[in-house]
Amino acid sequence: MKKFDVAIIGAGPAGYAAAMRAMDFHKKVALIEKNKLGGAGLYNGALWSKTWWEMSCESASLRKHGRSLHTLAPDVNFEYVRDEVEKAMQLRVSMLDHHMRNINLNSGEEMIEYLHGAARVVDRHTVEISTKKGIEKISADYIILATGSVPRKLPNLPIDEETVFTSDGLANLKKFPKSIVIMGAGVIGCEFATIFSNFGATKVHLIDKGERILPFEDEDVVRVIERNLEKNKVLIHRNSRLIDMKVEEGEVLYTLEYDDGGKEIFHVEKALVSVGRVPSYEGLFDPALGIEMDARGIIDDMTRTSVGNIYAVGDITADISLVNVGELEGRYAIERIFGQPRRELIYENISTIMFLSPEVAGVGMNEQQAQAKGLEYKVVSLDYSCISRAIAMRNTEGFIKILVTNDEEHRVLGMRVVGQHASSAIQAVALLISTGKGVRELAELIHPHPSIIEGIQECCRMLLGNSIMKPSVLRSAMTCRTYQKDGYVDYRPN
């Protein structure tokens, strides 16, 4: 039986990052994957869907600016777009594969062995791998579980990945459907509603059981996204509950019941069920091991499970399901096993992007979360119309919003950016959150011009009372408020 320092089950973002970090400690690693190298970070997940989103944005831009180019709205070639998405994935896959094949040659040691097969942990130190050649067993001092997650399926829906899809099955599409209903108005559902509607070839229906989509986000953020989806002719079913869905003659029939008791039947060509993801751990380990779990996944204490030498990272745990979080946890687990982490594993400064129209980037708390914690805070908001770069892009839809503590320190609690280039605007603020610092350093930093991040600087200056543009004049574009237990009051810095 082969012996390893650590066996990592799952070669997605979390597992791959853990394996590479283990190399830094000169440990012998077994990296085991039953499907494809890269996991959901590439296939039917982050890279795949975001490439579709990028292509859809280009299509929407062509339609928007067609008049200046003396062109009619283009007919989108589905096969070409699909091939471009495939090329993007293959570029990344080829890099990972080349990296994996040559990592040992480069290091001069046989440090990593990549094993393809379905793994099962049979005891604290033994992993059984089912391969094409049969059953193989390996031994490891430590085991890291990084098998990710899969789309949640509802048993009463006819999911066949041909007419009624999860996000994993959308790669089976042969053409843009004329119409599609998306069940679930969270991040994934809204991203695919944006993608399909951007291409302009599909009538999109979006089912939302509440008053508004993205219920975890602040109302001012959601208002912009809803407006753009409806401008793209997306039909948002609000306050509605799906009570029936069936496939008849290759078409989807679904029935909604509204809060007022009314019911309505709709006909569409395809359906996407997007109601979250669940940890993938079926058959992964012997229950006798005693790994503690709950309804959300494996319970871990800073990546370590209830079994001392077994760790869990990425989507399989009850933490945040994001590629960057999985990578962070994978690296941290290795550092905790073989060394002393330089810093605690924290989640307060994790940056996120929602690929919508326009994109939404965030870090730290939003207002809903701050209020739920009973915090008093100061909040400033700056409209994109005040930012030169947004004006130059001819797209001033969006805003920057920063929350800070209600004291003289102005420590950053969180930020949301809605608009083009939003994702490029958050990292400096993430650093401030992680270090517990206020906004003064960022207010005095010289930012490139013209750029969207100049808007962050102006927000910081607003908090300090020395902004170039004055909120007292541009009331519709600049706001300064303090949230206290009895509501909002205007904030007037000294």
Secondary structure, 3 states (H helix, E strand, C coil): CEEEEEEEECCCHHHHHHHHHHHHCCCCEEEEECCCCCHHHCCCCHHHHHHHHHHHHHHHHHHHCCCCCCCCCCCCCHHHHHHHHHHHHHHHHHHHHHHHHHHHHHHCCCCEEEEECEEEEEECCEEEEEECCEEEEEEEEEEEECCCEEECCCCCCCCCCCCEECHHHHHHCCCCCCEEEEECCCHHHHHHHHHHHHHCCCEEEEECCCCCCCCCCCHHHHHHHHHHHHHCCCEEECCEEEEEEEEECCEEEEEEEECCCCEEEEEECEEEECCCEEECCCCCECHHHCCCEECCEECCECCECCCCCEEECHHHECCCCCHHHHHHHHHHHHHHHHCCCCCCCCCCCCEEEECCCCCEEEEECCHHHHHHCCCCEEEEEEEHHHCHHHHHCCCCCCEEEEEEECCCCCEEEEEEEECCCHHHHCHHHHHHHHHCCECHHHHHCCCCCCCCCHHHHHHHHHHHCCCCCCCCCCCCCEEEEEEECCEEEECCCC
